[in-house]
Amino acid sequence: MTTVPGRRSSTFTRLLRHGFIDPSAAEQLLDLNALASVRSDPVLLEALGATADPDLALRGLVRIVEAEEESERQVLLDTLVTAKPLRDRLLGVLGASEALGDHLARHPRDWQALVTYEAVDLHPGVTEFERGLAEAVDPDSLRVAYRRCLLTLAARDVCGTTDLAQTAAELADLATATLRAALAVARTAAPEDAAQCRLAVVAMGKCGGRELNYVSDVDVIFVGEARDGVDETKAIQAATRLAAHMMRICSETTAEGTIWEVDANLRPEGRNGPLVRTLSSHLAYYQRWAKTWEFQALLKARAVAGDPELGAEYVEAVSPLVWGAADRENFVPDVQKMRRRVVDNIPADRIERELKLGPGGLRDVEFAVQLLQLVHGRSDASLHSGSTLTALRALAEGGYVGRADAAQLDEAYRFLRSMEHRIQLYRLRRTHLVPEDEADLRRLGRSLGMRTDPVTELNKAWKRHASVVRRLHEKIFYRPLLDAVAQLAPAESRLSAKAAAIRLEALGYADPAAALRHLEALSSGVTRKAAIQRTLLPVLLGWFADSADPDAGLLGFRKVSDALGKTPWYLRLLRDEGAAAENLARVLSAGRLAPDLLMRAPEAVTILGDPEGLTPRTRAHLEQEILAAVGRAGDAESAVAVVRGVRRRELFRTTAADLIDSYGTEDNPAEQDHGALVDRVGSAVSDLNAATVAGALRAAVRARWGDTLPTRFAVIGMGRFGGHELSYGSDADVLFVHRPREGVSDEEAARAANTVVGEMRRLLQLPTADPPLLIDADLRPEGKSGPLVRTLKSYEAYYRRWSLVWESQALLRAEPVAGDEDLGRDFVELVDPLRYPMEGLGEDAVREIRRLKARMESERMPRGADPTLHTKLGRGGLSDVEWTVQLMQMQHGWAEPGLRTTRTREALAAACAAELIPAEDAQTLDEAWVLATRVRNAVMLVRGRSGDTFPSDPREVAAVGRYLGYEPGHVGDMLDDYRRITRRARAVVEERFYGAAS
């Protein structure tokens, strides 16, 4: 074919117009002698242009023609241009599958399998496929026959003769016929084994559900029994050999390639279990050991090969176990675990291309449908289907899923599965990744009917359908629950109240009836408020179900909504601010403390929608706000009421941030640095209490003396308060010190100081809706017997003459928190020589500290408390770590400036840096201290009251576990880990505190 130089031929232009990417190469192929008789036939060019990849189709056609014997070439070409069914089928396959083109090049006569177009050929079943495989007598001939059958199946698919569901069912039927043929080959090779046993092959997964992919592992379970008169052990050994041989026939690579992997890992005990078991052995395992996911897998069990009676017995026997799985004790935590998307193992660069496991992928639809089947299939046999699409249709017809949602999921699932099919069909490789190459995307888009701009259209459609799946994945569980109570669409088939209660119970709600009442109260009616609630609740219910106490979360949400429902901003905040709704769900369902704080002033919910709202306020910021509020108040009581309101708001901010950081959200994973979490809480609560004390002090002084008290006055924080380590339920340990102003008598100054102390304590403990702040001054000289407040000179005289070693130890935490700054600094200068004695402690003082610690361990542990789980006084707990660190501070603080800190973790790090303790020991102590502190915080968050040991209530201890990062059902692991970590810490304490270290 010659053209004028510089000008394109008319053929080149036509090829370009028909979708060829490389018209020059295509023109050269058409010029080959092999295609001489058809190169100018317009029908051929038109047909090539209709394929997914015209270039690939033409190359494949040339290879087949050239592989054919010369006497047969013209028959093929004549049939190609005169018989449209063959033309569409053959070229359609060649344009979509390079692998099937390779097969036809090796076996060119197989094109004839595409010529027939009878009614039975349109929708073959297992019988027709068995006929197609009948002549296979070895692995190679089985592979050739399998590819020939696959060729006809793919042709019907790419030509649109069959839809997605029919194609997937035919692939499963072909797999069934192949398994039977492979088993027949194995039996022929070992007739003695075949004579000893009955062997049934049960398909699982997509093969069992008759929804198989082009290239997928075929999941199976083998069931064996002895024939009459044969020893069972020998029979099972024979069955195992047959099963293993059958698997190799399908899985091994030969000169004709491979078929697919046969995977038996869904069997009891997985890879570690025997390949073949008797029926009774299967049942014994399922009744005693099986996990919920195993019953989920059995949903699709279907006998496909081998002994049909034995296979049917197996399916019949396991069916009651499958449909009773939702009644199992661990069903709810198992479901909560399964509901969390498993994407951690997908490389970050592939997650966005994952059709199966990625967000909005096929697994989301399949899991949602299977879970709903398990929950409602107990009482509705219409849901007993292994097919995802059939089950989805039944769920919609039964009212378990909204019809519109089901229709959208059906459409999205069909599209995503069609993408998966065409991706796998190209090279017949097992993959779920959307390609990145432009040519691959173009072929994929064209194979799905997108011709104008295939790549852009494909990406747009894919993202749209994946988005639908992501949105509906959660909604599908909860939307029908609302429809069941909202009573908005009389014509719609709705979830019954009983079915809704069953679903709520399966998702972890302990009182489904109460939950339904809350849903009805929140979502019924035709108001705009109810409409927004119906939009929010499906997602919120999912977040509640992901917590240890879904009922509390839903009840709290109803209370907050009742309190704020009439405000214009509340529901708008939850609807429009992405993080606000999820943060609220986490806070409401994690325990009692945060919801209690929120309910006292529900408007604080705005904190959860502000990107900076969860950041703790600095002490300076808090003092500025509090002191300004005190200055505006009319009297002391109203002033401190405002102060305590600020404290309650900031406590809510701190608890909310702690919970959200500990649980994590969909966009932000949980904080992994637990030490940082503890430090943030300790600093925030300590700063807040210091600002609160400062506000109460200012209010008490202003009410009686105006701006100036007759004596300079300072509050010294002690214990955890001074150490910036307060937990939510801690009292404020303090000392009060004063110094008379010039011209004021000691008696007047003392009266003023004592009056202020009494008034501060009264104001901070007045019964109000806000939590009180208890002031504890028992660490003062002479304890409860001594004066509540002393002058600086009095402290100096007492410490010089009477101070005991435990008092010097207590002063390690002394830090001014409120009042006169100069006086506070003078107090610190006074006590520094006591807490950091020059040349360290003498041997007598060290012995006394150790004696006091031992006495405290034996006398102060509450009766009946488990010493291995008591966070404060127990083995390796807070007291053990703190006394060990404080001993090092008193021994070496005089020489090591880094040890002169009131904070335990800072002092421990400084001791390690100064090589006073090995890094490994320091790490052990730090880990135990952080864990014990987190447990105390968790107990307060969960129960709403402080405690030094794990709760006994199962739901409360589960909530503590969730806060600490343990999945549902792992409370035992949490307690074991706590004991292990604190046991190691105690070993360090024995050596470093009670041992010879100095």
Backbone hydrogen bonds, N-H to C=O, Kabsch-Sander energy under -0.5 kcal/mol:
donor,donor_aa,acceptor,acceptor_aa,energy
7,R,4,V,-2.3
13,T,9,S,-1.8
14,R,10,S,-2.4
15,L,11,T,-2.8
16,L,12,F,-2.2
17,R,13,T,-2.4
18,H,14,R,-1.6
19,G,16,L,-1.4
20,F,15,L,-2.3
26,A,22,D,-2.2
27,E,23,P,-2.6
28,Q,24,S,-1.8
29,L,25,A,-1.9
30,L,26,A,-2.4
31,D,27,E,-1.2
32,L,29,L,-1.5
35,L,32,L,-1.3
36,A,33,N,-1.8
38,V,35,L,-1.6
39,R,35,L,-1.6
41,D,38,V,-1.9
44,L,41,D,-0.6
45,L,41,D,-1.4
46,E,42,P,-2.4
47,A,43,V,-2.2
48,L,44,L,-2.6
49,G,45,L,-2.2
50,A,46,E,-0.8
50,A,47,A,-0.5
51,T,48,L,-1.5
57,A,53,D,-2.6
58,L,54,P,-2.5
59,R,55,D,-2.2
60,G,56,L,-2.4
61,L,57,A,-2.3
62,V,58,L,-2.4
63,R,59,R,-2.1
64,I,60,G,-2.0
65,V,61,L,-2.6
66,E,62,V,-2.7
67,A,63,R,-1.6
68,E,64,I,-1.6
72,E,69,E,-2.0
73,R,69,E,-1.3
74,Q,70,E,-0.7
76,L,72,E,-2.0
77,L,73,R,-2.5
78,D,74,Q,-3.0
79,T,75,V,-2.4
80,L,76,L,-2.3
81,V,77,L,-1.9
82,T,78,D,-1.4
83,A,79,T,-2.5
84,K,82,T,-0.7
87,R,83,A,-2.5
88,D,84,K,-3.1
89,R,85,P,-2.2
90,L,86,L,-3.3
91,L,87,R,-1.9
92,G,88,D,-1.7
93,V,89,R,-2.4
94,L,90,L,-2.5
95,G,91,L,-2.2
96,A,92,G,-0.6
96,A,93,V,-1.1
97,S,93,V,-2.4
98,E,426,Y,-1.3
99,A,426,Y,-2.1
101,G,97,S,-1.4
102,D,98,E,-2.1
103,H,99,A,-1.9
104,L,100,L,-2.3
105,A,101,G,-1.9
106,R,102,D,-1.7
107,H,103,H,-2.4
110,D,107,H,-2.1
111,W,108,P,-1.5
112,Q,109,R,-2.0
113,A,110,D,-1.7
114,L,111,W,-1.8
115,V,112,Q,-1.5
116,T,112,Q,-0.6
122,L,118,E,-0.9
122,L,119,A,-0.9
123,H,119,A,-0.8
129,F,125,G,-2.1
130,E,126,V,-2.9
131,R,127,T,-2.0
132,G,128,E,-1.8
133,L,129,F,-1.4
134,A,130,E,-0.5
134,A,131,R,-0.8
136,A,133,L,-1.9
142,L,138,D,-2.2
143,R,139,P,-2.0
144,V,140,D,-2.1
145,A,141,S,-2.3
146,Y,142,L,-2.6
147,R,143,R,-2.5
148,R,144,V,-2.0
149,C,145,A,-2.2
150,L,146,Y,-2.8
151,L,147,R,-2.3
152,T,148,R,-1.5
153,L,149,C,-2.0
154,A,150,L,-3.1
155,A,151,L,-2.0
156,R,152,T,-1.9
157,D,153,L,-1.8
158,V,154,A,-3.0
159,C,155,A,-1.6
160,G,157,D,-1.4
161,T,156,R,-1.9
162,T,156,R,-1.4
167,T,163,D,-2.8
168,A,164,L,-2.7
169,A,165,A,-2.1
170,E,166,Q,-2.6
171,L,167,T,-2.5
172,A,168,A,-1.9
173,D,169,A,-2.3
174,L,170,E,-2.8
175,A,171,L,-2.1
176,T,172,A,-2.4
177,A,173,D,-2.5
178,T,174,L,-2.3
179,L,175,A,-2.8
180,R,176,T,-2.1
181,A,177,A,-2.2
182,A,178,T,-2.9
183,L,179,L,-2.5
184,A,180,R,-2.1
185,V,181,A,-2.1
186,A,182,A,-2.3
187,R,183,L,-2.6
188,T,184,A,-2.3
189,A,185,V,-1.9
190,A,186,A,-1.2
194,A,190,A,-2.0
195,A,191,P,-1.7
196,Q,192,E,-0.8
196,Q,193,D,-1.0
197,C,193,D,-0.9
198,R,225,E,-3.2
200,A,223,V,-3.0
201,V,305,A,-2.9
202,V,200,A,-0.6
202,V,221,I,-2.9
203,A,201,V,-0.6
203,A,302,R,-3.0
204,M,219,D,-3.0
205,G,297,A,-0.5
207,C,204,M,-0.8
208,G,204,M,-2.2
209,G,205,G,-2.0
210,R,207,C,-1.3
211,E,206,K,-3.0
212,L,168,A,-1.5
218,V,261,E,-2.9
219,D,217,D,-0.8
220,V,263,D,-2.4
221,I,202,V,-2.2
222,F,275,L,-0.6
223,V,200,A,-2.3
224,G,277,R,-2.9
225,E,198,R,-2.2
227,R,196,Q,-2.1
230,V,227,R,-2.2
235,A,231,D,-2.5
236,I,232,E,-2.6
237,Q,233,T,-2.0
238,A,234,K,-2.4
239,A,235,A,-2.7
240,T,236,I,-2.3
241,R,237,Q,-2.0
242,L,238,A,-2.2
243,A,239,A,-2.7
244,A,240,T,-2.6
245,H,241,R,-2.3
246,M,242,L,-2.6
247,M,243,A,-2.3
248,R,244,A,-2.1
249,I,245,H,-2.4
250,C,246,M,-1.5
251,S,247,M,-2.5
252,E,248,R,-2.7
254,T,257,G,-2.5
257,G,254,T,-2.1
259,I,250,C,-1.7
260,W,250,C,-1.2
263,D,218,V,-2.0
263,D,261,E,-0.6
264,A,262,V,-0.6
267,R,264,A,-1.4
270,G,267,R,-2.6
272,N,269,E,-1.5
273,G,270,G,-1.6
277,R,222,F,-1.2
282,H,278,T,-2.2
283,L,279,L,-2.4
284,A,280,S,-2.3
285,Y,281,S,-1.9
286,Y,282,H,-2.5
287,Q,283,L,-2.5
288,R,284,A,-1.2
289,W,285,Y,-3.3
290,A,285,Y,-1.3
294,E,291,K,-1.0
295,F,291,K,-1.2
296,Q,292,T,-2.1
297,A,293,W,-2.1
298,L,294,E,-1.7
299,L,295,F,-0.6
299,L,296,Q,-0.9
300,K,297,A,-1.5
301,A,298,L,-1.7
302,R,203,A,-1.9
304,V,201,V,-2.8
305,A,201,V,-1.6
307,D,199,L,-2.8
311,G,307,D,-2.3
312,A,308,P,-2.3
313,E,309,E,-2.2
314,Y,310,L,-2.2
315,V,311,G,-2.2
316,E,312,A,-2.4
317,A,313,E,-2.3
318,V,314,Y,-2.3
319,S,315,V,-1.4
322,V,318,V,-2.3
323,W,319,S,-2.4
324,G,320,P,-0.6
325,A,322,V,-1.3
327,D,324,G,-1.7
328,R,325,A,-1.8
331,F,328,R,-1.6
334,D,330,N,-2.3
335,V,331,F,-2.8
336,Q,332,V,-2.7
337,K,333,P,-2.2
338,M,334,D,-2.6
339,R,335,V,-2.5
340,R,336,Q,-0.7
340,R,337,K,-0.8
343,V,341,R,-1.3
346,I,343,V,-1.6
350,R,347,P,-2.3
351,I,347,P,-1.3
353,R,350,R,-1.8
354,E,350,R,-0.5
354,E,351,I,-0.9
355,L,353,R,-0.7
355,L,432,H,-3.1
361,G,358,G,-1.7
362,L,355,L,-2.5
363,R,356,K,-2.7
364,D,361,G,-0.7
365,V,361,G,-1.0
366,E,362,L,-2.4
367,F,363,R,-2.9
368,A,364,D,-2.1
369,V,365,V,-2.4
370,Q,366,E,-2.4
371,L,367,F,-2.7
372,L,368,A,-2.1
373,Q,369,V,-2.1
374,L,370,Q,-2.4
375,V,371,L,-2.3
376,H,372,L,-2.6
377,G,373,Q,-2.7
379,S,376,H,-1.1
380,D,376,H,-0.7
383,L,380,D,-1.6
384,H,381,A,-1.8
385,S,383,L,-2.1
391,A,387,S,-2.7
392,L,388,T,-2.5
393,R,389,L,-2.1
394,A,390,T,-2.1
395,L,391,A,-2.5
396,A,392,L,-2.0
397,E,393,R,-2.4
398,G,394,A,-1.9
399,G,396,A,-1.2
400,Y,395,L,-2.1
401,V,395,L,-1.3
406,A,402,G,-2.8
407,A,403,R,-2.5
408,Q,404,A,-2.2
409,L,405,D,-2.6
410,D,406,A,-2.7
411,E,407,A,-2.2
412,A,408,Q,-2.6
413,Y,409,L,-3.0
414,R,410,D,-2.4
415,F,411,E,-2.1
416,L,412,A,-2.7
417,R,413,Y,-2.7
418,S,414,R,-2.2
419,M,415,F,-2.4
420,E,416,L,-2.3
421,H,417,R,-2.8
422,R,418,S,-2.4
423,I,419,M,-2.4
424,Q,420,E,-2.3
425,L,421,H,-2.6
426,Y,422,R,-1.2
427,R,423,I,-0.6
428,L,424,Q,-1.8
429,R,424,Q,-0.9
431,T,429,R,-0.9
434,V,353,R,-2.6
441,L,437,D,-2.4
442,R,438,E,-2.4
443,R,439,A,-2.4
444,L,440,D,-2.4
445,G,441,L,-2.8
446,R,442,R,-2.6
447,S,443,R,-2.3
448,L,444,L,-0.9
448,L,445,G,-0.8
449,G,446,R,-1.9
450,M,445,G,-2.3
451,R,449,G,-0.7
457,E,453,D,-2.8
458,L,454,P,-2.5
459,N,455,V,-2.4
460,K,456,T,-2.2
461,A,457,E,-2.4
462,W,458,L,-3.0
463,K,459,N,-2.4
464,R,460,K,-2.0
465,H,461,A,-2.6
466,A,462,W,-2.7
467,S,463,K,-2.3
468,V,464,R,-2.0
469,V,465,H,-2.2
470,R,466,A,-2.5
471,R,467,S,-2.4
472,L,468,V,-2.6
473,H,469,V,-2.1
474,E,470,R,-0.7
475,K,471,R,-1.1
476,I,472,L,-3.0
477,F,474,E,-1.4
478,Y,474,E,-0.9
479,R,475,K,-3.2
481,L,478,Y,-0.7
482,L,478,Y,-1.4
482,L,479,R,-0.6
483,D,479,R,-2.2
484,A,480,P,-1.9
485,V,481,L,-0.6
485,V,482,L,-1.1
486,A,482,L,-3.3
487,Q,483,D,-1.1
492,E,489,A,-1.6
494,R,492,E,-0.8
500,A,496,S,-2.8
501,A,497,A,-2.3
502,I,498,K,-2.3
503,R,499,A,-2.4
504,L,500,A,-2.5
505,E,501,A,-2.4
506,A,502,I,-2.2
507,L,503,R,-1.5
508,G,505,E,-1.5
509,Y,504,L,-2.6
510,A,508,G,-0.5
515,A,511,D,-2.2
516,L,512,P,-2.6
517,R,513,A,-1.8
518,H,514,A,-2.3
519,L,515,A,-2.4
520,E,516,L,-2.5
521,A,517,R,-2.5
522,L,518,H,-2.2
523,S,519,L,-2.5
524,S,520,E,-1.9
525,G,486,A,-0.6
531,A,527,T,-2.0
532,I,528,R,-2.4
533,Q,529,K,-2.3
534,R,530,A,-2.2
535,T,531,A,-1.1
536,L,532,I,-2.2
537,L,533,Q,-3.2
539,V,536,L,-0.8
540,L,536,L,-2.2
541,L,537,L,-3.2
542,G,538,P,-1.0
543,W,539,V,-1.9
544,F,540,L,-2.9
545,A,541,L,-2.4
546,D,542,G,-0.9
547,S,544,F,-2.0
549,D,589,S,-0.9
553,G,549,D,-1.7
554,L,550,P,-2.4
555,L,551,D,-2.7
556,G,552,A,-2.8
557,F,553,G,-2.2
558,R,554,L,-2.2
559,K,555,L,-2.3
560,V,556,G,-2.7
561,S,557,F,-2.7
562,D,558,R,-2.8
563,A,559,K,-2.2
564,L,560,V,-2.3
565,G,561,S,-2.0
567,T,564,L,-1.9
573,L,569,W,-2.5
574,L,570,Y,-1.8
575,R,571,L,-2.4
576,D,572,R,-2.8
577,E,573,L,-2.3
578,G,576,D,-0.9
580,A,577,E,-0.8
581,A,577,E,-0.9
582,E,578,G,-0.6
583,N,579,A,-2.9
584,L,580,A,-2.5
585,A,581,A,-2.3
586,R,582,E,-2.4
587,V,583,N,-2.3
588,L,584,L,-2.7
589,S,585,A,-1.5
590,A,586,R,-0.5
590,A,587,V,-0.7
592,R,942,V,-1.1
593,L,941,L,-1.9
596,D,592,R,-2.4
597,L,593,L,-2.4
598,L,594,A,-2.5
599,M,595,P,-2.8
600,R,596,D,-1.0
601,A,598,L,-1.4
604,A,601,A,-2.3
605,V,602,P,-2.2
606,T,603,E,-1.8
607,I,604,A,-1.9
608,L,605,V,-1.4
609,G,606,T,-1.3
610,D,606,T,-0.7
610,D,607,I,-0.7
613,G,610,D,-2.0
615,T,612,E,-1.5
622,L,618,T,-2.5
623,E,619,R,-2.8
624,Q,620,A,-2.2
625,E,621,H,-2.1
626,I,622,L,-2.9
627,L,623,E,-2.9
628,A,624,Q,-1.8
629,A,625,E,-1.9
630,V,626,I,-2.3
631,G,627,L,-2.0
632,R,628,A,-1.2
633,A,629,A,-1.0
639,A,635,D,-2.1
640,V,636,A,-2.8
641,A,637,E,-1.7
642,V,638,S,-1.6
643,V,639,A,-2.0
644,R,640,V,-3.0
645,G,641,A,-1.6
646,V,642,V,-2.2
647,R,643,V,-2.2
648,R,644,R,-2.4
649,R,645,G,-2.3
650,E,646,V,-2.7
651,L,647,R,-2.6
652,F,648,R,-2.1
653,R,649,R,-2.1
654,T,650,E,-2.4
655,T,651,L,-2.9
656,A,652,F,-2.8
657,A,653,R,-2.3
658,D,654,T,-2.4
659,L,655,T,-2.7
660,I,656,A,-2.7
661,D,657,A,-2.6
662,S,658,D,-2.0
663,Y,659,L,-2.9
664,G,660,I,-2.6
665,T,668,N,-3.5
671,E,661,D,-3.1
674,H,672,Q,-1.3
677,L,673,D,-1.5
678,V,674,H,-2.3
679,D,675,G,-2.5
680,R,676,A,-2.3
681,V,677,L,-2.2
682,G,678,V,-2.8
683,S,679,D,-2.6
684,A,680,R,-2.5
685,V,681,V,-2.8
686,S,682,G,-2.1
687,D,683,S,-2.9
688,L,684,A,-2.2
689,N,685,V,-2.6
690,A,686,S,-2.3
691,A,687,D,-2.3
692,T,688,L,-2.2
693,V,689,N,-2.6
694,A,690,A,-2.4
695,G,691,A,-2.1
696,A,692,T,-2.5
697,L,693,V,-2.7
698,R,694,A,-2.2
699,A,695,G,-2.4
700,A,696,A,-2.5
701,V,697,L,-2.3
702,R,698,R,-2.6
703,A,699,A,-1.9
704,R,700,A,-0.8
704,R,701,V,-0.8
705,W,701,V,-3.2
706,G,701,V,-0.8
706,G,702,R,-0.8
708,T,705,W,-0.9
712,R,739,R,-2.9
714,A,737,V,-2.7
715,V,818,A,-2.9
716,I,714,A,-0.5
716,I,735,L,-3.0
717,G,715,V,-0.6
717,G,815,E,-3.1
718,M,733,D,-3.0
721,F,718,M,-1.3
722,G,718,M,-1.3
723,G,719,G,-1.7
724,H,721,F,-1.3
725,E,720,R,-2.9
726,L,682,G,-0.7
730,S,727,S,-1.5
732,A,774,L,-2.8
733,D,731,D,-0.9
734,V,776,D,-2.6
735,L,716,I,-1.9
736,F,788,L,-0.6
737,V,714,A,-2.2
738,H,790,R,-2.0
739,R,712,R,-2.1
741,R,710,P,-1.9
744,V,741,R,-1.9
749,A,745,S,-2.5
750,A,746,D,-2.6
751,R,747,E,-2.5
752,A,748,E,-2.5
753,A,749,A,-2.6
754,N,750,A,-2.7
755,T,751,R,-2.4
756,V,752,A,-2.4
757,V,753,A,-2.3
758,G,754,N,-2.5
759,E,755,T,-2.5
760,M,756,V,-2.8
761,R,757,V,-2.3
762,R,758,G,-2.0
763,L,759,E,-2.8
764,L,760,M,-2.2
765,Q,761,R,-0.7
765,Q,762,R,-1.0
766,L,762,R,-0.5
766,L,763,L,-0.8
768,T,766,L,-0.7
773,L,764,L,-2.0
774,L,772,P,-0.5
776,D,732,A,-2.6
776,D,774,L,-0.6
777,A,775,I,-0.5
780,R,777,A,-1.5
783,G,780,R,-2.6
785,S,782,E,-1.5
786,G,783,G,-1.4
790,R,736,F,-1.5
792,L,738,H,-1.3
795,Y,791,T,-2.1
796,E,792,L,-2.3
797,A,793,K,-2.6
798,Y,794,S,-2.5
799,Y,795,Y,-3.0
800,R,796,E,-2.1
801,R,797,A,-1.7
802,W,798,Y,-3.4
803,S,798,Y,-1.1
807,E,804,L,-0.6
808,S,804,L,-1.7
809,Q,805,V,-2.1
810,A,806,W,-2.2
811,L,807,E,-1.8
812,L,809,Q,-1.4
813,R,810,A,-1.6
814,A,811,L,-1.5
815,E,717,G,-2.0
817,V,715,V,-2.9
818,A,715,V,-1.4
820,D,713,F,-3.3
824,G,820,D,-2.1
825,R,821,E,-2.4
826,D,822,D,-2.3
827,F,823,L,-2.2
828,V,824,G,-2.0
829,E,825,R,-2.4
830,L,826,D,-1.9
831,V,827,F,-2.1
832,D,828,V,-1.8
834,L,831,V,-0.8
835,R,831,V,-2.2
836,Y,832,D,-2.4
840,G,837,P,-2.5
846,V,842,G,-2.1
847,R,843,E,-2.5
848,E,844,D,-2.2
849,I,845,A,-2.3
850,R,846,V,-2.3
851,R,847,R,-2.4
852,L,848,E,-2.6
853,K,849,I,-2.2
854,A,850,R,-2.4
855,R,851,R,-2.4
856,M,852,L,-2.4
857,E,853,K,-2.2
858,S,854,A,-1.7
859,E,855,R,-2.4
860,R,856,M,-2.3
865,A,862,P,-1.9
869,L,866,D,-2.0
870,H,866,D,-0.8
871,T,869,L,-0.6
871,T,948,D,-3.5
874,G,870,H,-1.1
875,R,867,P,-2.2
877,G,874,G,-2.2
878,L,871,T,-3.2
879,S,872,K,-2.5
881,V,877,G,-2.1
882,E,878,L,-2.9
883,W,879,S,-2.6
884,T,880,D,-1.6
885,V,881,V,-2.3
886,Q,882,E,-2.9
887,L,883,W,-2.0
888,M,884,T,-1.5
889,Q,885,V,-2.1
890,M,886,Q,-2.4
891,Q,887,L,-1.9
892,H,888,M,-2.4
893,G,889,Q,-2.4
895,A,892,H,-1.3
896,E,892,H,-2.0
899,L,896,E,-1.8
900,R,897,P,-1.8
901,T,899,L,-2.0
907,A,903,R,-2.2
908,L,904,T,-2.4
909,A,905,R,-2.3
910,A,906,E,-2.3
911,A,907,A,-2.4
912,C,908,L,-2.0
913,A,909,A,-2.4
914,A,910,A,-2.0
915,E,912,C,-1.6
916,L,911,A,-3.0
917,I,911,A,-0.7
922,A,918,P,-2.5
923,Q,919,A,-2.6
924,T,920,E,-2.1
925,L,921,D,-2.4
926,D,922,A,-2.6
927,E,923,Q,-2.6
928,A,924,T,-1.9
929,W,925,L,-2.5
930,V,926,D,-2.7
931,L,927,E,-2.3
932,A,928,A,-2.7
933,T,929,W,-2.2
934,R,930,V,-2.4
935,V,931,L,-2.4
936,R,932,A,-2.1
937,N,933,T,-2.4
938,A,934,R,-2.9
939,V,935,V,-2.7
940,M,936,R,-1.9
941,L,937,N,-2.5
942,V,938,A,-2.8
943,R,939,V,-2.8
944,G,940,M,-1.9
957,V,953,D,-2.7
958,A,954,P,-1.9
959,A,955,R,-1.8
960,V,956,E,-2.1
961,G,957,V,-2.1
962,R,958,A,-2.2
963,Y,959,A,-2.2
964,L,960,V,-2.0
965,G,962,R,-1.1
966,Y,961,G,-3.0
970,H,967,E,-1.4
974,M,970,H,-1.9
975,L,971,V,-2.3
976,D,972,G,-2.4
977,D,973,D,-2.8
978,Y,974,M,-2.4
979,R,975,L,-2.4
980,R,976,D,-2.5
981,I,977,D,-2.8
982,T,978,Y,-2.5
983,R,979,R,-2.1
984,R,980,R,-1.9
985,A,981,I,-1.8
986,R,982,T,-2.4
987,A,983,R,-1.7
988,V,984,R,-1.4
989,V,985,A,-2.3
990,E,986,R,-2.8
991,E,987,A,-1.4
992,R,988,V,-3.5
993,F,989,V,-2.7
994,Y,989,V,-1.7
997,A,991,E,-0.9
